[in-house]
């Protein structure tokens, strides 16, 4: 499942524009890494602080 940002990166990567803007797969991974880390931390913190099982 892709987010809109990932879909946009993949579209650029597979388009004829990729060589013009010097976009490689590793460059795409580097650009997406801060978002991935931020969303992962947000998910973990939300799970820790918001999940209250009924025990």
C-alpha atoms as a printed R data frame, in Angstrom:
   type eleno elety resid chain resno      x      y       z
1  ATOM     1    CA   UNK     A     1  0.000  0.000   0.000
2  ATOM     2    CA   UNK     A     2  1.465  3.325  -1.048
3  ATOM     3    CA   UNK     A     3  0.867  6.786   0.298
4  ATOM     4    CA   UNK     A     4  0.450  9.636  -2.160
5  ATOM     5    CA   UNK     A     5  4.072 10.655  -1.664
6  ATOM     6    CA   UNK     A     6  5.354  7.168  -2.427
7  ATOM     7    CA   UNK     A     7  3.152  6.968  -5.500
8  ATOM     8    CA   UNK     A     8  4.486 10.310  -6.715
9  ATOM     9    CA   UNK     A     9  8.095  9.176  -6.218
10 ATOM    10    CA   UNK     A    10  7.445  5.911  -8.055
11 ATOM    11    CA   UNK     A    11  5.768  7.764 -10.909
12 ATOM    12    CA   UNK     A    12  8.767 10.086 -11.260
13 ATOM    13    CA   UNK     A    13 11.187  7.182 -10.976
14 ATOM    14    CA   UNK     A    14  9.549  5.329 -13.852
15 ATOM    15    CA   UNK     A    15  8.963  8.385 -16.042
16 ATOM    16    CA   UNK     A    16 11.219  9.941 -18.650
17 ATOM    17    CA   UNK     A    17 11.919 12.789 -16.210
18 ATOM    18    CA   UNK     A    18 13.973 10.584 -13.862
19 ATOM    19    CA   UNK     A    19 17.287 11.030 -15.724
20 ATOM    20    CA   UNK     A    20 16.684 14.760 -16.110
21 ATOM    21    CA   UNK     A    21 16.205 15.358 -12.391
22 ATOM    22    CA   UNK     A    22 18.798 12.706 -11.463
23 ATOM    23    CA   UNK     A    23 16.335 10.667  -9.411
24 ATOM    24    CA   UNK     A    24 17.507  7.158  -8.640
25 ATOM    25    CA   UNK     A    25 15.889  4.550  -6.417
26 ATOM    26    CA   UNK     A    26 18.419  5.195  -3.621
27 ATOM    27    CA   UNK     A    27 17.814  8.946  -3.857
28 ATOM    28    CA   UNK     A    28 14.093  8.269  -3.490
29 ATOM    29    CA   UNK     A    29 14.758  6.114  -0.417
30 ATOM    30    CA   UNK     A    30 16.911  8.865   1.124
31 ATOM    31    CA   UNK     A    31 14.230 11.482   0.519
32 ATOM    32    CA   UNK     A    32 11.503  9.313   2.038
33 ATOM    33    CA   UNK     A    33 13.508  8.218   5.096
34 ATOM    34    CA   UNK     A    34 12.660 11.165   7.412
35 ATOM    35    CA   UNK     A    35  8.940 10.699   6.699
36 ATOM    36    CA   UNK     A    36  9.203  6.961   7.351
37 ATOM    37    CA   UNK     A    37 11.003  7.470  10.664
38 ATOM    38    CA   UNK     A    38  8.578 10.193  11.774
39 ATOM    39    CA   UNK     A    39  5.477  8.173  10.960
40 ATOM    40    CA   UNK     A    40  6.923  5.065  12.623
41 ATOM    41    CA   UNK     A    41  7.695  6.952  15.827
42 ATOM    42    CA   UNK     A    42  4.237  8.533  15.812
43 ATOM    43    CA   UNK     A    43  2.614  5.124  15.423
44 ATOM    44    CA   UNK     A    44  4.667  3.566  18.213
45 ATOM    45    CA   UNK     A    45  3.995  6.451  20.606
46 ATOM    46    CA   UNK     A    46  0.282  6.464  19.792
47 ATOM    47    CA   UNK     A    47  0.146  2.728  20.432
48 ATOM    48    CA   UNK     A    48  1.973  3.062  23.760
49 ATOM    49    CA   UNK     A    49 -0.019  6.015  25.082
50 ATOM    50    CA   UNK     A    50 -3.457  5.503  23.521
51 ATOM    51    CA   UNK     A    51 -3.953  1.741  23.597
52 ATOM    52    CA   UNK     A    52 -5.860  0.769  26.747
53 ATOM    53    CA   UNK     A    53 -6.901 -2.876  26.772
54 ATOM    54    CA   UNK     A    54 -9.852 -3.686  28.986
55 ATOM    55    CA   UNK     A    55 -8.200 -6.008  31.521
